[in-house]
Amino acid sequence: MLETNITKSTFQFLNKLKNNNNREWFTEHKAEFKAEETKVKSFFNYMLDNLKKHDEIERLKIFRIYRDVRFSKNKTPYKTHFSASFTRAGKHRRGGYYLQIAPGNSFIATGFWNPEKEDLLRIRKEWEIDTAELTNVINDKKFKSIWGELVGDELKTAPKGFDKEDSNIKFIRKKQFIFVKNFTDKEVLSADFAAMVNESFIAIRPYFDLMSSILTTNLNGESLLD
């Protein structure tokens, strides 16, 4: 039986870890960590089952608690959150889902974090021609009430080869194409949290469908798939 909720004890453990982020404390509390990890992994698998009811999912990736500190100024050895990503199946399905659980910092994110060079150029070329379909999707009243604004890193000016005076430059200069939805601790611990996450993931589909169509065709609308 899969866990259908996030429990208060998970937040309690993560708060303690935040205040004791060292190997000695973690080793002493390894059993507590394992118990909470097992519950959260079960919840992530429950969300996977929900996603599969309305999308094709190839893979669930549950991220490890251990931080890679080799190239970071922050040398604390452990993350203070649990997180997972869900990869869509097939070349014709683009975009991805992310879920993070942390006291005061729980959120879901969807979209395109770091598009490959070719994909980024294809997206920008599409926006250079027209953004009408994009704006229709992201400005839809229901969509916007759930996901808010398109976010992500962007250039300060136009990318090379593009006109900085282009009427669609606010989209063209973006390097990432992400939507983020935050949740309060009360919402995460509520019985409705899984449903809220799933409904939000359902609501992103028009955006995924549009972006998938763009990234699997050329500028003439011809398929790039074998």
N, C-alpha and C positions, 0 to 999 in steps of 0.2 A: 504494500500500500504506500503510495507516494505522499509526501508531505504537501499539503495544499496551502500552508501558511508559513510566514516567517514568525518565529517565536521571540519573545522578549529576552530569553536567555542568550540568543545569538547577539543581540545588541549589547547585552551586559558583558559578554566575553570580548567583543570587539572594543568596547570602551576600556576594559582592563588591559587589553593588548596595547592600545594606544598609549596608555600611561606606563607600560612596562615593556617597551619594544626592545627586548634584548634576548639573547639566546638562553641565558640562564633561567629567566622567568618562563619563557616559552617551553623549555624542556620540562620544567616542573609542572606545567599545566597542559602537557601534550594530550592527555586523555580528554580534558575538557574541550580542547581544540578539535580533536577527532570527532567528538560527539556532535558539536555544532556544525562541523564540516559535513558530516554525514546527513544531517537534517537539511542543510542548504543545498547540497548536491541533489537530494531527493526533490526539493522544491524546484530546482532548475529543470529536472527531468519532467516534473509535472507541467512546467511551462512549455517544454518541448512538445509534450503530448497535445497541449492546447494549440500551439502554433501549427502543428501538423494537420489540424482540422480545417485550416484555411490557407495553408501555404505548403510548399514542398521544401522540406528542410533536409539538407545533406548531413550536417554535423552539428553537434553541441560541443563546444569547447569550454571547459571549466578551468579558469585560471588558478594557478597555484598561489598559495599564500606567501611564498618566498620571493623576496625582491631581488632583482639583478642590480647590485650596487656597484658594479665594475666601473661604470662611466657616470655615476651620479654623485653629486655632492652630499645628498642625503644617504647616510650609511646605515640607517635603521634596517634591520634584516627582514622585517615582515610587513606585508600590506595590512592595512587596518580596515579592509573591506573584503567581501566575497563578490566575485563577478563571473559572468559567463557570456559567451557570444553564440549566436545561432546563424549558421551559414546556409543560405538558400541553395537549392539543388539545380543543376543544369546551367549550361552556358547562356540560356535565354532568360535566366532570372538573375538580376543584379541587385545589389544592396545587401545590407546585413542588419542584424538586431543585436543589441547589447543591453545587459541588465547588471546593475551594481547595487549591492546591499551594504549600507554603512550608516551608523548613527549620524544623523545630520547631513548626510551626503548620499542618499539613495536616488538613483535616476535610471531611466532607460534612454537609449540613443539609437537612432537608425540613420541609414543613409550611406554616404561614401566618404570614408575617413581620409584615405590617401590614394586617390585614383592613379593608376599607372599613367605614364607620360602620354601614351596614345589615347587612352580614355579621356584624360583631362583635355587634350586638344580637341577631341571629338565633341565633348560637351561644350567647350567654349565656342567652337564653330557653329554649333546649333544655336546657342544664345545670340551669336552675332547675326544670325538670320532672323530669328524670331523667338520671343519668350512668352507668347500668348498662352500656349498650352501650359507652360510651367506656372505662370501667374494665376491661371484659372484654377489649377490644382491647389497651390499653396495659399491662395487667398479665399478658398472656400470657407464659409463661416464655421462649419462643423470641424473641418480639418484644422483651422487656425485655433479654435477653442481648445483643441487637444494638444497640438504640437507647437503653437506659437510661430516664431520666425525661423527662417533658414539661417543656420549659423555655420561657423568653421573659419579656419585661417584664410586670409586673403592677401593679395598684393596691395601695396599702397597706390599703385598706378596700373596702367594697362599692361598686360603681358606682351612680350615681344611679338610684333606682327599684328597687333590689334590697336584700334583707334581709341585713345583715351577719352574722346568726345562721344563715343558710341552711346546711344540712348540706353543700351542694356549693360553698360560697363559695370554696374554694381553686381551683376551676376558673372560677367566674363572674368573679372579679376579674382574670383574665389578660387581657392586651391582645394577646399573641402566643401562638401554639400551635406550637412548634417542637421538633424532635428533632435532636440533633447527635451525630455520631460522629467521634471523633478518631483519627488514625493516626500512628504513630511514623514517623520517617524511614526506618527499616529496612523497615517495612511498605510504604511508598510506593514504595521502590526495588525491592521484590521482584517476582518474576514473577507473583505472585498478586494484586497490588493491584487491577487492573481487575475481577477476579472478585469480590473482597471488596466493592468498591464496588457492583457490579451486584447481588450477593446482598442487600446491605443495602437497596438501592432496591426490590428485589422484596418484601422483608419489610415495607416501610412501607405496602404497598397496602391492607391491611385498615383502617388509619387513614384513608387517603385516601378509600376507598370510603364509610366512615361519614360523614366530614366533607362529602364531595360530596353525599351523600344529604340531609344536614341543610340545606346551603346552596342546594339546588335545590328545596326544598319549604317549605311553611308549617308552622305548628305542628300543623295537622290532617293533615299528611302529603300534602297536595295539591301537585302539581308547579307550580313557578313558571316553568318553561320554556315558550316558545311552541310 
